[in-house]
Amino acid sequence: MKVSTASAPRLNRRVGVRHLALYLSFAAACTGLAPGSAAAAPDTVSSPAIAQTTPVSPPNVLPASSLAPSALAAPAAERATPDAVRDDYRLGAGDALRIQVFQSPDLTVEARISEAGVLSYPLIGAVRVAGLSVSELEQHLAERLRQGRFLQSPQVTVNVTAFRSQQVSVLGNVARPGRYPIETTGMRLSEMVSLAGGVGPAGADEVVLVTRRSGQAARLEVDLAAMFASGDLARDPALQAGDLIYVGRAPQYYIYGQVQRPGMYGVDRGLTVAQAIAKGGGLTLRGTDRGVRLHRRAASGSVQVLEVRLDEPVRPDDLVFVRESVF
């Protein structure tokens, strides 16, 4: 196709106008202008504009200053329990301390409290610390340094590196029997059993606590399984120095006769005669579950022989006998 030289300028102008229209449409789409207002775009091209943004607050969000103090404290109050609020640990003989004073490395001391409850500290001398909490000892040392005009505003930090003054003995069927320190005032029985590795496989659910309350010796029995099942943590007593915890052996029963594995087994909660036979491996080919006899010791000490049903509960030290089938 041949194009005359006369029509070439007209064609070039037509193509240029078409390109300009496409460019203005594209610019309008990018800037959000209506197509009719695109003509104003060339006037703004000569000076680039700087976009200004205004901060937008998230919806439904109130500033912290507008909340009432009770509203801020409510979640913490709901989480807090009376048992969670504990006094500071009380220092005693045998405890090892590390005492530091800010910007005074010469006053850093690592020492152990003597049997008399006294600690020797530089510039001050002997200080009676038995019965004080860590925070009380920090305040006392800072006051003594201030009164002696050794430091104007001392900042004292006390850390307990070894707890020795308050200990509890844990014995019996636990993973690691021994003596354990009470690291916080109000430490509970279950926490100390946990420190000892927990109740062993042959341990009982009931734990015996030998303690002194109001100057009198006391013996408490705590059923840990029932306590956690009910959620009544008020039955978890607080410990004090010198307490003794004993975890006895779990109650046992005995089974013999026509069972696969006669022997001694633990009495689970709600254990029945049928379940006791199942724990013994079940019946042999010659055994029968009819006429199962149970030997039980009465309160008087005599042994009673009972012919029981399969749903009869099994008690500690019961002897279950499975008879041989006649046919």
VMD Tcl script that draws the C-alpha trace (Angstrom):
set ca {
  {0.00 0.00 0.00}
  {1.39 3.37 -0.99}
  {0.81 6.50 1.02}
  {1.08 9.85 -0.64}
  {3.42 12.43 0.75}
  {0.52 14.87 1.20}
  {-1.40 12.57 3.52}
  {1.67 11.57 5.60}
  {1.61 14.59 7.99}
  {-2.13 14.08 8.56}
  {-1.55 10.40 9.38}
  {1.29 11.23 11.79}
  {-0.90 13.76 13.63}
  {-3.71 11.21 13.89}
  {-1.37 8.57 15.34}
  {0.13 11.12 17.77}
  {-3.32 12.16 19.03}
  {-4.24 8.50 19.51}
  {-1.06 7.85 21.51}
  {-1.69 10.96 23.64}
  {-5.26 9.80 24.38}
  {-3.98 6.36 25.45}
  {-1.35 7.95 27.69}
  {-3.89 10.27 29.37}
  {-6.28 7.35 29.94}
  {-3.46 5.34 31.53}
  {-2.43 8.28 33.75}
  {-6.03 8.82 34.83}
  {-6.34 5.18 35.80}
  {-3.13 5.33 37.88}
  {-3.99 8.56 39.70}
  {-7.67 7.81 40.21}
  {-8.83 10.79 38.06}
  {-11.96 10.62 36.02}
  {-11.44 10.49 32.26}
  {-12.97 13.93 31.91}
  {-10.44 15.47 34.28}
  {-7.45 13.93 32.56}
  {-6.86 17.16 30.65}
  {-5.61 18.81 33.80}
  {-2.79 16.29 34.14}
  {-0.30 18.15 31.88}
  {-0.48 21.20 34.16}
  {0.70 19.14 37.12}
  {3.50 17.31 35.37}
  {5.88 20.28 35.50}
  {6.20 20.15 39.36}
  {6.20 16.73 41.04}
  {3.81 16.59 43.99}
  {4.71 15.02 47.33}
  {2.02 12.71 48.66}
  {0.83 13.53 52.13}
  {-0.64 10.81 54.31}
  {-2.60 11.16 57.51}
  {-2.36 8.52 60.18}
  {-5.42 6.34 60.44}
  {-6.30 4.84 63.78}
  {-7.34 1.19 63.86}
  {-11.08 0.80 64.32}
  {-12.51 -0.05 67.72}
  {-9.19 0.57 69.53}
  {-9.12 2.84 72.56}
  {-5.97 4.50 73.85}
  {-4.58 3.09 77.08}
  {-5.10 6.41 78.88}
  {-8.86 6.19 78.36}
  {-9.15 2.89 80.22}
  {-10.00 2.89 83.88}
  {-7.36 1.51 86.28}
  {-9.77 -1.21 87.34}
  {-10.13 -2.36 83.76}
  {-6.37 -2.68 83.37}
  {-6.00 -4.55 86.63}
  {-8.92 -6.91 86.10}
  {-7.12 -9.62 84.09}
  {-4.28 -9.81 86.61}
  {-6.74 -9.99 89.48}
  {-8.57 -12.85 87.80}
  {-5.36 -14.80 87.33}
  {-4.11 -14.22 90.87}
  {-5.07 -16.67 93.59}
  {-4.49 -16.50 97.35}
  {-2.02 -19.38 97.13}
  {-0.05 -17.54 94.44}
  {0.82 -14.68 96.83}
  {3.72 -15.88 98.95}
  {6.05 -14.22 101.40}
  {9.75 -13.92 100.69}
  {12.09 -16.71 101.65}
  {13.41 -16.28 105.19}
  {17.17 -16.59 105.50}
  {18.75 -18.92 108.03}
  {21.92 -20.68 109.08}
  {23.68 -22.44 106.23}
  {22.29 -20.34 103.40}
  {24.91 -19.08 100.93}
  {24.56 -15.49 99.69}
  {26.09 -13.31 97.01}
  {25.94 -9.60 97.89}
  {26.71 -6.90 95.32}
  {26.66 -3.10 95.45}
  {26.21 -1.15 92.23}
  {29.45 0.47 91.03}
  {31.30 -0.83 94.11}
  {33.00 -4.10 93.13}
  {35.09 -4.07 96.30}
  {31.91 -4.69 98.29}
  {30.98 -7.87 96.40}
  {30.87 -10.72 98.92}
  {30.05 -14.43 98.71}
  {29.52 -15.88 102.17}
  {27.53 -18.43 104.14}
  {25.39 -17.55 107.13}
  {26.88 -18.96 110.33}
  {25.06 -21.21 112.77}
  {24.43 -18.13 114.91}
  {22.63 -16.48 111.98}
  {25.33 -13.83 111.54}
  {27.09 -12.65 108.39}
  {30.27 -10.56 108.23}
  {30.26 -7.74 105.69}
  {33.00 -5.22 104.78}
  {32.85 -1.75 106.41}
  {29.90 -2.84 108.54}
  {31.08 -5.92 110.42}
  {28.80 -8.61 111.81}
  {25.20 -8.44 110.65}
  {22.43 -10.65 112.02}
  {20.50 -11.86 109.00}
  {18.64 -14.94 110.27}
  {14.89 -14.49 109.88}
  {15.18 -11.66 107.35}
  {13.91 -11.87 103.81}
  {16.16 -11.06 100.86}
  {14.54 -7.67 100.31}
  {14.77 -6.82 104.02}
  {18.49 -7.68 104.04}
  {19.07 -5.48 100.97}
  {17.37 -2.54 102.70}
  {19.25 -3.17 105.95}
  {22.69 -3.25 104.30}
  {21.93 -0.15 102.23}
  {20.83 1.72 105.36}
  {23.96 0.70 107.26}
  {26.21 1.84 104.40}
  {24.32 5.13 104.21}
  {24.43 5.73 107.96}
  {28.16 5.04 108.06}
  {28.63 7.59 105.25}
  {30.44 5.03 103.14}
  {28.09 5.56 100.18}
  {25.52 8.25 99.54}
  {22.92 6.15 97.72}
  {23.95 2.47 97.78}
  {22.04 -0.02 95.64}
  {22.46 -3.45 97.20}
  {21.52 -6.73 95.52}
  {21.36 -10.03 97.44}
  {21.06 -13.42 95.74}
  {20.69 -16.77 97.51}
  {23.11 -19.15 95.81}
  {22.38 -22.17 98.05}
  {19.36 -22.95 100.22}
  {20.39 -24.89 103.31}
  {18.53 -23.55 106.33}
  {15.05 -24.91 105.58}
  {14.90 -28.47 104.33}
  {12.33 -31.26 104.08}
  {12.98 -35.00 103.98}
  {11.24 -37.05 101.28}
  {11.27 -40.83 101.80}
  {9.61 -43.94 100.43}
  {8.49 -44.77 96.91}
  {9.75 -41.69 95.05}
  {12.27 -41.49 92.24}
  {14.93 -39.61 94.25}
  {14.52 -39.81 98.04}
  {16.52 -37.30 100.06}
  {16.54 -33.87 101.67}
  {15.29 -30.93 99.64}
  {15.32 -27.19 100.46}
  {12.22 -25.05 100.80}
  {13.15 -22.36 98.29}
  {10.01 -20.27 98.75}
  {7.77 -19.72 101.73}
  {4.50 -21.54 101.24}
  {5.95 -24.36 99.13}
  {3.36 -27.13 98.83}
  {3.51 -30.88 99.43}
  {2.88 -31.73 95.77}
  {5.72 -29.41 94.69}
  {8.19 -31.16 96.99}
  {7.12 -34.61 95.76}
  {7.66 -33.34 92.23}
  {11.19 -32.18 93.13}
  {11.89 -35.71 94.36}
  {10.99 -37.11 90.94}
  {7.35 -37.91 91.63}
  {5.69 -41.02 93.00}
  {7.30 -44.25 91.80}
  {5.46 -47.04 89.94}
  {4.91 -48.95 93.18}
  {4.02 -45.84 95.20}
  {0.67 -45.16 96.77}
  {-1.65 -42.29 95.94}
  {-1.82 -41.31 99.61}
  {1.18 -39.40 100.95}
  {1.94 -39.09 104.67}
  {3.21 -35.76 106.05}
  {4.77 -35.72 109.53}
  {5.01 -32.12 110.72}
  {4.55 -29.78 113.66}
  {1.65 -27.36 113.84}
  {1.33 -24.89 116.71}
  {4.09 -26.71 118.57}
  {2.30 -30.06 118.36}
  {3.38 -33.06 116.30}
  {0.85 -33.88 113.58}
  {0.39 -36.61 110.98}
  {-1.51 -35.76 107.82}
  {-2.56 -38.09 105.01}
  {-3.03 -36.45 101.61}
  {-4.62 -38.34 98.73}
  {-2.88 -36.73 95.75}
  {-4.98 -38.52 93.12}
  {-8.27 -37.46 94.71}
  {-7.00 -33.92 95.28}
  {-6.07 -33.39 91.63}
  {-9.20 -35.16 90.39}
  {-11.42 -32.78 92.39}
  {-9.24 -29.73 91.82}
  {-9.38 -28.89 95.54}
  {-5.83 -27.59 96.03}
  {-6.73 -26.37 99.52}
  {-5.93 -29.91 100.66}
  {-2.32 -29.46 99.51}
  {-0.61 -28.37 102.77}
  {2.20 -25.83 102.94}
  {5.54 -27.14 104.17}
  {7.89 -25.84 106.82}
  {11.43 -26.66 107.85}
  {11.87 -30.12 109.36}
  {8.79 -31.72 107.77}
  {8.98 -35.35 106.68}
  {7.14 -36.72 103.64}
  {6.66 -40.46 103.22}
  {5.22 -42.16 100.14}
  {4.20 -45.70 101.04}
  {3.76 -48.72 98.84}
  {0.56 -48.95 96.84}
  {-1.98 -51.46 98.24}
  {-1.70 -54.97 96.79}
  {-3.90 -58.00 96.29}
  {-2.98 -61.61 95.57}
  {-4.46 -64.00 93.03}
  {-3.78 -67.68 92.47}
  {-5.43 -70.76 91.05}
  {-6.48 -71.21 87.44}
  {-5.14 -67.91 86.06}
  {-2.40 -67.31 83.53}
  {-0.12 -65.22 85.78}
  {-0.76 -65.76 89.48}
  {0.96 -63.32 91.79}
  {0.70 -59.93 93.52}
  {-0.83 -56.87 91.81}
  {-1.73 -53.32 92.76}
  {-5.25 -52.46 93.85}
  {-6.50 -49.76 91.47}
  {-9.41 -47.53 92.38}
  {-12.70 -49.36 91.88}
  {-10.99 -52.68 91.06}
  {-13.47 -55.58 90.81}
  {-12.95 -59.34 90.94}
  {-13.35 -59.61 87.16}
  {-10.71 -56.92 86.63}
  {-8.42 -58.64 89.16}
  {-8.65 -61.88 87.13}
  {-7.91 -59.92 83.94}
  {-4.78 -58.41 85.52}
  {-3.65 -61.95 86.30}
  {-3.76 -62.83 82.61}
  {-7.28 -64.23 82.57}
  {-8.49 -67.79 83.06}
  {-6.61 -70.86 81.97}
  {-8.25 -73.50 79.80}
  {-9.26 -75.35 82.95}
  {-10.37 -72.31 84.93}
  {-13.88 -70.97 85.55}
  {-15.19 -67.65 86.78}
  {-17.93 -69.38 88.79}
  {-17.50 -69.77 92.51}
  {-14.52 -67.40 92.81}
  {-13.40 -67.36 96.43}
  {-12.00 -64.37 98.22}
  {-9.98 -64.56 101.44}
  {-10.33 -61.33 103.38}
  {-8.97 -60.37 106.78}
  {-11.58 -58.85 109.08}
  {-11.03 -56.04 111.56}
  {-10.73 -58.59 114.36}
  {-7.81 -60.26 112.59}
  {-9.64 -63.40 111.50}
  {-9.68 -64.44 107.83}
  {-13.05 -64.81 106.14}
  {-13.58 -66.96 103.03}
  {-16.24 -65.43 100.80}
  {-17.75 -66.67 97.55}
  {-18.12 -63.43 95.63}
  {-19.58 -62.17 92.38}
  {-17.43 -60.84 89.56}
  {-18.50 -57.24 90.29}
  {-17.41 -57.46 93.94}
  {-14.80 -54.75 94.75}
  {-11.33 -55.94 95.74}
  {-9.73 -54.51 98.87}
  {-6.05 -54.28 99.82}
  {-4.47 -57.59 100.92}
  {-7.38 -59.65 99.52}
  {-6.55 -63.15 98.28}
  {-8.48 -64.20 95.17}
  {-8.75 -67.92 94.32}
  {-10.00 -69.06 90.91}
  {-11.32 -72.58 90.90}
  {-10.90 -75.30 88.32}
  {-13.85 -76.11 86.11}
  {-15.61 -79.40 86.84}
  {-16.35 -80.11 83.20}
}
mol new
graphics top color blue
foreach p $ca { graphics top sphere $p radius 0.5 }
foreach p [lrange $ca 0 end-1] q [lrange $ca 1 end] { graphics top cylinder $p $q radius 0.2 }
display resetview
